[in-house]
Amino acid sequence: MRCADGEARERLREWVATGSTRLDRDRPTRQTAWPGEDPARPVEDVVIEHREKEFVQFVLDDVARRQEKEDAFYADFDTGEVRD
């Protein structure tokens, strides 16, 4: 059983190394093309210069986007009409 544990750890290390987020960059998950499909685009790291600042901005933008959707949903609430 010990051999299987070591193999599993090695496999996990490989998976994390090939596609993951680190403190200073993000690496999108690699995509494998099926036979007959166009080749997958190359995976390039995205540099993260200000992780905390960028995360806070992401959350603020997401909250604003959700608020806009909620406002649009309730825009006709007084009329009793159901929106599609």
RAPEDA-V280943 format. One record per residue. RES is the residue in one small letter. PSI is psi as a letter, one per 30 degrees, with the letter a starting at -180 (* if undefined). Layout:
RES;PSI
RES;PSI
This chain:
m;e
r;e
c;e
a;e
d;e
g;e
e;e
a;e
r;e
e;e
r;e
l;e
r;e
e;e
w;e
v;e
a;e
t;f
g;j
s;l
t;k
r;l
l;e
d;f
r;l
d;k
r;j
p;l
t;k
r;k
q;k
t;k
a;k
w;l
p;k
g;f
e;l
d;k
p;k
a;k
r;k
p;k
v;k
e;k
d;k
v;k
v;k
i;j
e;e
h;i
r;e
e;e
k;e
e;e
f;e
v;e
q;e
f;e
v;e
l;e
d;e
d;e
v;e
a;e
r;e
r;e
q;e
e;e
k;e
e;e
d;e
a;e
f;e
y;g
a;e
d;g
f;e
d;f
t;f
g;g
e;k
v;k
r;k
d;*
